Amino acid sequence: MPKRILQGTVTSDKNDQTVTVLVERRFTHPVLKKTIRKSKKYRAHDAENQFKTGDSVRIQECAPISKTKRWEVVTA
């Protein structure tokens, strides 16, 4: 099964080797037919600490690295 890849913006880089990425998705409401924006935060592994707050990054699913980290940063 292929690994999911999501694109988002780094909101926090305070933890060592970890970034928090805000991923936003847009969809049409089934009844109201209105475009809705929903967002979710993911904690991703950043081994070299190279990404800073505000960077646009792509994250990919991986095996659990810690209690909350199940994603890794692929590219900027």
FENPESUL-V130796 format. One record per pair of residues at least 12 apart in sequence whose C-alpha atoms are under 6 Angstrom apart, sorted by the first residue. I is the first residue (numbers start at 0). J is the second residue. D is the distance in Angstrom with one decimal. If there is no record, write none. Layout:
i:I j:J d:D
i:I j:J d:D
This chain:
i:2 j:60 d:5.5
i:3 j:59 d:5.8
i:3 j:60 d:5.7
i:4 j:58 d:5.6
i:4 j:59 d:4.5
i:5 j:57 d:5.6
i:5 j:58 d:5.4
i:6 j:56 d:5.8
i:6 j:57 d:4.4
i:7 j:20 d:5.8
i:7 j:21 d:5.3
i:7 j:22 d:4.4
i:7 j:55 d:5.8
i:7 j:56 d:5.6
i:8 j:20 d:5.3
i:8 j:21 d:5.3
i:8 j:53 d:5.9
i:8 j:54 d:5.7
i:8 j:55 d:4.5
i:9 j:52 d:5.0
i:9 j:53 d:5.3
i:9 j:54 d:5.4
i:10 j:52 d:5.2
i:11 j:52 d:5.5
i:12 j:51 d:5.9
i:16 j:44 d:5.8
i:16 j:45 d:4.7
i:16 j:46 d:4.9
i:16 j:48 d:5.4
i:17 j:43 d:5.7
i:17 j:44 d:4.8
i:17 j:45 d:5.2
i:18 j:42 d:5.8
i:18 j:43 d:5.4
i:19 j:41 d:5.7
i:19 j:42 d:4.5
i:20 j:40 d:5.5
i:20 j:41 d:5.2
i:21 j:39 d:5.7
i:21 j:40 d:4.5
i:22 j:38 d:5.5
i:22 j:39 d:5.4
i:23 j:37 d:5.7
i:23 j:38 d:4.2
i:24 j:36 d:5.8
i:24 j:37 d:5.4
i:42 j:68 d:5.3
i:43 j:68 d:5.7
i:43 j:70 d:4.6
i:43 j:71 d:4.7
i:44 j:71 d:4.5
i:45 j:72 d:5.9
i:55 j:75 d:5.8
i:56 j:74 d:5.8
i:56 j:75 d:4.2
i:57 j:72 d:6.0
i:57 j:73 d:5.6
i:57 j:74 d:5.5
i:58 j:71 d:5.4
i:58 j:72 d:4.4
i:58 j:73 d:5.4
i:59 j:71 d:5.4
